[in-house]
Amino acid sequence: MTATSSASTHPLSLSADDRAQVEQVEQLARRGAGSLELLMDGLDAPSWAVRRAVVGALARLGTVAVPPLRDVLSHRRDSEARLAAAVEALVASSGDVEVSLEPLAEGQNPAVVCDIAQVLGRRRSRRSVPLLARLTVHADDNVAVAAIEALGRVGGGAAVDALLAALGSGNFFRIFPAIDVLGRCGDPIVVPALLGLLSDPFYALEAARALGRTGQEAAVPALVGLLRKGNDALVRVAAVALVDIHEAQVQRFGGARAVQSSLRADGDGALLGRRLSQGINGADSAEKVALARLLGWVGGQDAAAGLLKLLDAADPAVARAAATGLAELGSDADAQLLQALRDGDSARRRVLLPLVGRRTASVPEVLLCLDDRDASVRALAAETLSRIGDPQAVPALFRRLVDEDPRVVQASVGAIQSLGSEATEELALQAARSPDGRLRRAALRIIAYFGYPRGLEVLLQAMRDPDERLRDAAIYGLPFIEDPRAVDALLTAAQHESERTRAAAMRALGQTEKEARITSTLLGGLNDRDPWVRYYACQSLGKLNEEAAADAIVALADDSAGQVRVAVVDALAHMHTEGAMAALRRAASSADADVRRAALLGLGVARRPDALPVLMEAVASEDAATRLVALSAVAEYETAETLPALLRAASDRDDSVRSAAVGFLATRPGVPATQALVSLLGDMTLRERVVSALALPVDGRLPGLLTALEAADEMTASLLVASLARMHRADARAALLQTLVAASPAGRRAAAPAVAALATVEAREALERASTHDEDPEVRRACLLALGR
């Protein structure tokens, strides 16, 4: 096989030579073992893409390819590329690699032994654990480190025991990688050994990091102790470790608060607040985020001061964490927060305003922010006043209705509508008569929102104004006034010379009650020369569910204006006549993407069986947006075809489609839907979303999870147990107890810490029984650790 390659035009594209050579490799692979020698020559190919194809072909050949690959490791070490390719092929091989490689590990060449350890570790070979354990005491440090890393990949009780033994080697070069690997294994049995290293200043930092990576609650008290007694570097590392444990506990058990409880039970929150604040100096961004979270949990004035300092961090993640911490402090931070609002610049106020709670004592400081020079601060201030809920702020908000920034006006109108007050009606009526057009428009929106009967006159007056924007605002409000004159005014406006006014009237008529003269006016609007008038007339007929207008609406299906075609489809979706359904099916294959998607949504709302084939076809569309819309429609059906379609969509090339598919499966009842979700746990891109989906307690979820746990491996079992723990329901707690006796060994091991987290007498008794009677020694050990022994 030739081994030439030419440069490609893009780093991710293949040259013509590469493509030809990859095809040649595939042809050789199809011939089987007879091509072995030629494939082995391809391990030297200069092209990475060709080498990858060779690696895949050799791996598929299985045991027959293992001896020559082994010989590369032992005798042909003159090429790094060849060596790396041979290692990859052995790792992926379907053959009996372990039997062939293990004898070589007794050889004298440390480099060869390191490669063998790497292969065995990446293959997660349980049978090789005794060999790897022996290699951890090899005379060569590089071999020992390779064996330690390999054991970490394999995992399991025997591997952990060997790693724990490495901690006692007294060899700096071996202890450090062992600490790292033990932390990543997540096994609670490693916690005591790592805790023992915290008193050694040489290993304390690495041990603290590793304890955080274990995610084990048993490490929390000692790490909190480091916050009180350690130097600043230890405080920072301990803070990160505590946050890591908190996150792991939340992932496993839902709303875990073990770290917060331990911090608050310390007895000297002020000291912890000072120590954490001191640790900020010299901290990197990740450490500052962790310190901010802990300060929020500790509370107190010192914590508030530290968090306020972090608000100015250049890294947005740090500033957000500080803001979240201040929000958790609540009343502890009020005085300093309000002082910062009074004295702070615009940047500081932007961060602080979302943190202001609902206490009316904050209103004076927030009112000051309504006059900030930054429009975004003024808008935030209006939103904050709405959240506080004090009607005394209404007059100040009315003054902001003439702000030059539309965001501020919008936020102020929203706040006024939210707050209400006895003064609001009078202020709105007064503003509606102002000579300032901006103020009048905003006031008309407020009158419309509250539907003030006294506001009808100012709305009717605005209808006669030459300013089209004022007429729009008045027309919008008329449907909300219970007075016949309001409908009369809308019908008159529907005949106005201005297209914009006619369109606004057609839209507003859709908010009224269905009656003959309204229907007649809307039908007339379908023939208007202006496309937006036709659009709103069609839309309003659909909102009023005027099925008698279906034929007239269908007649606009080929309208020259795209928005009208979309409105036709939207209106037909509200109707249930055969003509409407037939038009929707035709629209589902329209060349106009917007029309097509609107039709698919309409068919989904109707949920007619004869529409399902059309929707299924659209789920396979080349356009991701169309697939997403069609999938949401298919999910409404309770048919045998639905579940397979959702499962296929969970592997879609578009992330939004994948997420939607998982979401639809999450809310779908029945054991099959749960089984479908469990089958997706192997997809790393979906794993967290799937675990969250499985934690939704719909019908059939618990039986499905328990069935899956009966045969679950270690990875799957921990994720399934996490889903059960996150439910926080009595039946889910009972299922966890059942898992401790009925699941696979991996499932029972995973259930032990989750059962302990229930903190009930029944849970402790179940752990006691399993710690002595379970047939699996690893399960017994996990239960003893969960019991704190």
N, C-alpha and C positions, 0 to 999 in steps of 0.2 A: 504494500500500500504506500503510495507517495505521501510525502509529508511537507508539501509546500503550501504557502498561504499568502494571500495578498491583503493589503490593508483595506478595510471597509470604510464606507463613507460615514458611518455612524457607529459609536462604540457599542450599540446594542443590535446592530444589523450584521448579517453574514455576507461576506464577499461571495462572488460566484465560485471561487475555488473552495471556500469553506463549505458551501452548500453541496458542491459535488462530492467532497470528501465525506461529509456527514452521510450522504446517500449511499456512498460506497461502504461505509461502516455498517449501515443498516442492512445492506445486501449481504455482507459477510456474516452478520449476526443471524440472519435468517438461514444460513447454511449450517449453523450449529458448530460442534466441536472441531470440525475439519478446518475451520477458519481461525482457530485459536492462535496459531503462531503469527498470522498477519495482524490480528487484533492486538496482540501483545506489542508488536512493532509500533502500533498507533499510540502507545503511551508516551512516545517521544514527540508526538506531533506538536509543532510550534503553536498551532491555533488552540486556544482554550476551548472553543466550541467543539472542535474535532475530538480533543481529549475527553470532553464530557460525554460525547457520543460513545467513544470507546469504553469509558468507565461503565456506562449503562449496559453496553452489550456484554462486557465481561461479567458484570454482576448477574445478568440474566442467565449466563451459561452455568452458573452454580459451581458445584464441587469440582468439575473438571478444570475450571480456571484457577482454582485456589493454589495448587502447587507452583505454577509459574509466577503467580503474583507473590507468593511467599518468597520465591527465589529472588525477586526484585529487591525485597526488603533485606535479604541476607547477603546477596552477592553483587547486585547491580546498583550501587548507591552513588554512582558518579553523576546523576542528574536529579536535581531537586524536583523538576516538573514530573519526571517519571515516578519518583518516589511518592509524591503527593497523589498522583493519579492511581497508583497501586493501592495506597491506603484507602482512598475513596472507594475503589472497586471492592476491596475486602470488606469494608464497612457495609456496603449495600448488597453484598453477595447473598444469594439464596442458598449457597452451599454450606457445607460443614466446615466453617472457617476455624472454629475453636480447636478441633482435634488436630488440625494441621499446624496451627500457630503456637499452641501452648508449649510444645517441646522446645521451640526456639527461644522461649523466654528464659531457659536455663543456660543460654549461651553467654559468651564473655563480652560481646560487643554491646555496650550500653545504648548506643544509638538504635540498634535493631530492637532491643528490648523495649525502648521507649515507644517505638512505632507500634510494636505488638500490643503494648498496654493501651495505647490510644485506640487501636482498632477494637480491642475487646471491650473497652469502656463505651465507645460510641455504639457498639452493637448491643449494649446493655446486657451483657452475657452473665446471667446468674451463675452458670456452672463455672465461670472463670474467677469467681470471687476468692476462693482459697488461694489461687495462684497470685492474684493481684494483692492479696493481703500479705503474702510472703515478699512480694516485690517492694512493699512499703518499707522494709528493713534492708533493702539492697544496699550494697556498699557505695553505689553511685547515687549521689543526691538527685540527679536528673531522672534516673529511673524511678526512684522513690516518689518524686513529685508527680511523674506521669501516672504511676499506679494510684496515687491518692486522688488525682483528678478523675481517673477512670472509675474508681470506686464510687466517687460522687455521682457519676452518670448512672451507674448501675443501681445504686440505692438498695434499700432493704436492710433487715436487721443485721445480717452477717457483715455487710459492707460497712455499716455504721460502727459496728464493734471494732473492725480493723482501723477505721479512721480515728476512733477514740484512742486506740492504742498508740497511734502515731503522735497524739498530743503528748504522750509521756516519753517520747524519744529523746528529749533534750536537745534536739537538732533544730536550730533556728530555721534552716531552709525547708524543713519538713513540717514544723509546727504551724508556720504561717499559712501555707496552702491547706493544711488540714483544717485550720480554723475556718477559712473561707468556705471550703466544701461542706463542712458540717453545718454551717449556718444556712447554706442553700438547700440542704436536704429536707429541712422542715420537720424533722423527727423530734418529738418532745424529749426523747431520751438523751439528746446531746446537751440539753440546757444545763444540768448540774456541772458538767465538765467545763463548759464555756464560762459559767459563773465563777468557777474556781480560778479562772485566768484573770478576772477583773482586778484582783489584788496585786497582780504582777505588772508593774509599770511598763515593762517591755512589750507585753501582749494586750494590755487593757483596751487600747483603742480598737484593735482588730476584733477582740472578743466581743466588745460592745456592738460593733457593726454586725457581727455574725448573729448575736442574740436578736437583734432587730430583724434580720432576715429569716430567722426561724419562725417568727410570727407567733411565738408561744407566750401565753399570758403569765406563765411561771417566771419569766424573766423580768417582768415589770417592776416589782419592788426593788430589785437590785439596781436597775437602771435609774429609777427615781432617786435612789440613794446616791448615785453618781452626780446627779444634778446638785445635790446639797454639798457634797464633799470633794468632788473632782475639780481639776483645773479647768480653765475655759475651753481647752480643746476637748476634754472629756465631756464637758457639758454639751458642747455642740454635737458630738457623736452620739451621746446618749439621747439627745432630743430627736435626732433623725431615727435612731433605733426605736424609740417609743412610738413615733408616728408610723413607722413600718409595721410594728406589732398591731397598732390600732387598725391600720388599713387591712392587714391580714385577717384580724378578728371580724371586721365588718364583712369582708368577703366571705368568710366561713359561716358566720352566725347572724349576719344582719346588723342590727343597731347595737353592736357591742360598745360598752363604755368602761371597760376595765381600766384603761390608762387614765381616763378622767377621774374615775373613782379613787384610784391610788394616789393621784396628785392631790386631790382634795382631802384625802385622809391622812396626808403627811403630817398635818398639825402645824406647819409653819409656812403658810402660803406666801407670806410677805418675803421670807428668805428665798423661796423658790423663784418668786417674781424677780427679785434682785439678781439672783444668779443667772437666770435666763436672759435678763436684759443685758447683763455684763457680757454674756457670751456672744452678743450681736457683733461686737467689735472683732474683726478678723474672720467673720463667718462668710462662707460662700453663699450663693443664692439658694441652693438646696437646703443648707443648714438654716438660713434665715427663714425660709418657709416653715421648716419644722419648729423653730423657736417661736415663730408667730403663733402657730397652732397650739403649742403648749402654753404660751402666755394667755391665750384665750381661755384655755381650760383651767389654768391656775386661778386667774382672777386677781382682783385687788388693784390698788393705786399704782404699785410698781409695775405690774403687768400692763396697765393702761399706758403708762409713760413709755415703756419699751415698744409697745405696738404703735403708738403715735410716731415714734422715731422711725419705725420701719415703713410707715406710709410714704415716706419720701424716697424709698428705694428706687433705683433706676430700673430694676427688673420688674415688669408688671406682675409677674407671678408672686413676687414677695409682697408688693403693695396689696394685691388681692387677698393674700393670706392674712396680712395685718388687718385689713378691713373686716375680714370674716372673724378674726379673733376679737376685734373690738365689738362686733355685733354680739358675740357670745358673752362678753363681759356684762352686757346689760347696764344696770344702774351703777356698777362699779366704775364705768368709764364716762358717766354722764357729765360730770363737772368738767373734766378735761376735754371731752368731745365738744361741748358747747363753747368752751373757751376757744378752742381751735376754730370753730365755726365763726366766732366773732372776729378773731384776729387773723385767720388764715387767708392766703391768697386764693385765686380761683381754682388752681390745681388742687389745693388741699380741700377746698369745699366740694369739688366734684367727687372726691373719694369719700368724704365724710357724710354728705347728705343722705346717701342710701342707708347709712347706719343709724340714722335718727329713728328712735322708736316711736311709739304712739302716745308718748306723754305730752300733755299740753304745755308743760313747762318749757318745752323746746321751741314753742312757736315764736317768741321774740327773735331768737337767733336765726331761725329759718326765714322770717320776714326780712331780715337784713339781707339775706342772700337773694331775695327777689330783685334787689337793686344792683347785683353784681354786674361788672362790666362784661362778663362772659355769658353769652346767651345760653349755653348748655347748663351753666349753673342756675340761671334764672328758671329754666324749664325744670330742672331737678328740684328746685325749691318749691315750685308749684305742685309737683307730684308728691313731694314730702308733706306739704300741708294737707293734701288730699288724704294721705295715709294717716296722718295724725288725727284728722277728723274734728278739728275745732272750727265751728262756723264763724268764729270771730275773725278768721282770716279772709272771709269773703270780700269785704270792701277793698282790701289791698290787692286781691286777685283781679277784681274788676279794673283796677288801674293798669294792670298789665295787659289788658285786652287791646291796647294800642301799641304794644311792643313791636319794634321793627322786625323781629325775628318770628316767623310763623310757628316755629317749634314752641316758643314761649306762649304764644296766643293759644295754640292747641292745648298745651298742658294746663293753662289757666282756665280755659273753658271746661276741660275735663274735671279739674279740681272743684270748680263752682258747681258743676252738675253733681259731683259726688257729695259735696258738703251740704248743699241746700242752705236754708236759713230763712228766718222770717223776713229778712231784708232783701233776699235774693230777687223776689218778684219785682219789688219796687225799683231796685237798682237796674234790673234788666229792662223794664219798661222805660225807665229814664234814659238808659244807654241807647235803646232802640230809636229814640227821637233825636239822637245826637247828630250834628252836621258831619261828624267824622265817619266816613263810610266803613272803615275798618271796625270801629266800635259798634256800629249798627249791625254789621253782618254777624259779629260774635254774639251780640245780644239776641238777635233773631234765633240763632242756634240754641241759646239757653232757653228762650221762650218755647221753642219747639220741643225741646227735651222734656220740660216740665208740663207742657200742654196747658199753660195758663189761659183760661177763658178770656181774661182781660187783654191778652196779647193778640186776639184776633184782629182788632182794629189796626194795630201797628203792622201786622202781617199784610192786611189788605192794602194799607197805605203803601207799603214797600212794593206790592205788586204793581203799583202804578209808577214806580220810580224808573227813570231811564237807565239806571245802572243795572246791567244784566246780572251782576253778581248778587246784588241785593234781591232781585226778583228770585234768583235761584234759592237763596236762603229762606225767603218767605214761602216759596212753593214747597220746599222741603218740610217746613213746619206745619203747613195747613192740614195734612191728614191726621195730625195728633190733637187737633182742636175739635171737640165734639159740638159742632154747630153746622147746620145745613149750609150756611153761607160759605163755609170753608170748601165744601165739595163744589158748590156753584162756581167759586173762584177758580178752582182747578180746571173745571170743564171749560171755562172761558179762556184760561191760559193755554189750554190745549189747541186753541185756534189762533194763538198769537202770531204776529208776523215774524217774530224772531225764532229761528230754528232752535236755538239754545233754550229758550223759554218753553217751546212746545215739548222738547225732549224732557226737560225737568218735570213738566206737568204729567207726561206719560209715565215717568218713573214714579211720581208721587201717587198717581191713581192706583198703582199696584199695592199701596198701603191702605187702601180704603175697603169698604165692604162691597161685595159684588152686587150690582144692580144693572138694570137694562141700559140706562143712559151712559153708565161708565163703560160697559161692554161695547156699546155702539161707538163711543168716542175712541176706545182703544183699537177697535177693528178699523176705524177710519185712519188711525195712526199707522197701520200696517202698510198703507198706500202712500204715506207721506214722501215727498221728494228727498227729504234729508235722512241719511242712513241712521243717524243716532235717534231720531224720532221713531223710525221703524224698530230699531233695536229695543228701546225702552217699552214701546207698545207691545212688542212680542213678549218681552220679559214679564211685564205686568200681567198679561193674559195668562201666562204660565203660573205666576204666583197666586192669581185668583182661581186657578184650576178651572178655567172656562173651557170645558171640553167641546162646547159647541163651536169654538173658534179653531178647532184642530185643523180642519181642511184649509182654512185661510192661512194658518201659520205654515202648514206644509207647503203651500204655494210659494213661500219665500225661501225654500230650502236651497234654491240656486241663486239667491240674491247676489248682486255684484259686490256687496260689502261683506267682508269677512266677519265683522262683528255681528252682523245681522244673522248670518248663517249659524254662528255659535249660539245666538239667542234663540233661534228656532229650535235647535237641539235641546237647549236648556228648558224651554217651555214645554216641548213634547214629553220630556221626562216626567213632568207633573201630571200627564194625562194618561189614560189607560185604554184608549180606543185602539182598534186594530190598525187603523190608518197611522196613528201616532207611532205605534211600535214598529210598523213596517218602515216608516221613514227613519226611525232611529237605527234600525239594522242597516239601511242603505248608507246612512251617514257614518256608520262605524268603519266603512271602507273608503271614506272620502280622502281625496288627495290633500285636503287641508288638515294639517295635524291638529289644530285647535278644535275644529269641528269633530274630527275623529275621536279625540279624547273626551269631549263633552258628550258625544253619543255613547261612548263606553260607560261613562259614569251614569248616564240616564238608564241604560240597559241594566246596570247593576242595581240601581234603585228599584227598578220594576221587578227584578228577580224572576223573570219568566224563564221556564225551562228551555224554550226554543231560542233564547238569546245566548245560552251558555256556549254553544260551539263558536259563535262569533267572538265571545270574550276569550275563550281558550286560544283561538288563533291569534288574537292581539297580544296575549301573554308572551308569545314567541316573536313579537315584532323586533325589528332591528333598532327601533328608537326606544331608549331607556325610559323616557317620560311616558310613552304609550304603554310599555310593559307595566310600569308602576300603576297607572290608572286602571288598566285591565285587571291587574292582580287584585286591587282593592275591590273591584266589582266581583271577581270570581270568589273572593273570600266570603261574600255574603251568601253563597249557596251552600246548602247542606246535601252534597251529592258525593258519590264515590270518587269522582274525578278531581274534587277540590283539593284533598289532602296531598296527593302526588304533585299537583301543580304548585302548591305552596312549597313543598319540599324541594322541587327543582328550582324554584325561584330563590331559595335560600343559598344556592350556589351561583347565582347570577353574577355576571362580570361587573355589574354596577352596584356600588355599596348601598345606595338608597333603596334599590329593589331588594337586596339581601336583608336589609334592616326591616323593611316593611313585611317581608315574608315571615321573619322571626316574630314580629309583632302580631301578625295574624294567627300564627300557630300558638302564640302565648295565650291568646284569649279563646282559643278553640277548645271546647270541652271534649272529653273522651280519652281513653287510654291510647288510641292510635296517634293522636296529636302529641301526647307526651312522648311516645316512642320515637316519633319523628324528630322532636327536639333533641332527645338524647342522642340520636344518631348524628347530630350536628356538633356535638361537643369536641370532636377531633379537629374542627376547623378553628385555628387560633384566632382568625380575624373575627369570628362570631362568638367565641367562647363566653365572654362576659355577658353579652346580650342574651345568650341562650340560658345561662345560669339564672339571670334575672327573670327570664321568661318562665323557666321551670318553677320559680318561687311564687308565681301567681297561683293561688289556690282555686283553680277552676275544677269542675266535676271531672273525675277520672285522673286527676293529677297524682294524688297520693298512691293509688294502686299502680299506676304506671311507673312511678319512681321506685316503689318497693320491688316491683318485678325486675326493673333494671339493676337494682342493687344486688339481686340474688346472684348475678354473674359478672359484676363489675370488676374491672381491674383497678389498680391503685389510683391512676389519674382520674378515671371516670367516677370512682367511688367518692373521692374527696369533693368533686364538683356536685354530685347528686346530694351528698350530705349537706353541702353548703346551701343548696336550694331548699331542702327541708328546713334547715335551721333559720333561714330568712323569712319563713312564712309567719312565725310568731303566732301560731294558732294551736289550740288544744289538740286537734287531730294530727297536726304535724309533729307536735311533741310526742304524742303516742307513737307515731310512725318512727321517730328517731329511736325510741326505746325498742321497738320491734326490730329495727335494723341491727341493733346490738346482738340479736340472737338469730335472725333469719337471713341476713345478707351473706355475701361471699366473705372470705377472710379479709380481703381488702376493704370491703364495705364495713365490716365490724370494726376494723382498726380505725377507719376514718370516722366512724360514729362515736368512738369513745370520748374525744374532747368535746364534741358537740353535745353529747349527753351530759357531760360534766358541767357545761355552760348553762344547762337548765337550772342547776342549783336547787333541786328539789330532793326530798327524802326518797321518793320513788326512783329518781335518777341515780342517786348514790347507791341504793340497794342493788339496782341493775348492774352497775359497775362492779360492785363487790362480788356479785355472783359470777360475772364474766371473768373477773380477775383470777378466780380460782377454778372455774369449771370449763371455760372455753377450751376446745381441743387444740387451738392454734396458739403456740407460745408467744408469737408476736402480738396477737390480740390481748392475751393476758398481760403482757408487758405494757401495751398501750393503755389498758384499763388502770393498771397500777399507777402509771404516770398521771393519768387523768385524776386519780384520787389523791395525788400529791405525795406518793410514796417512792 
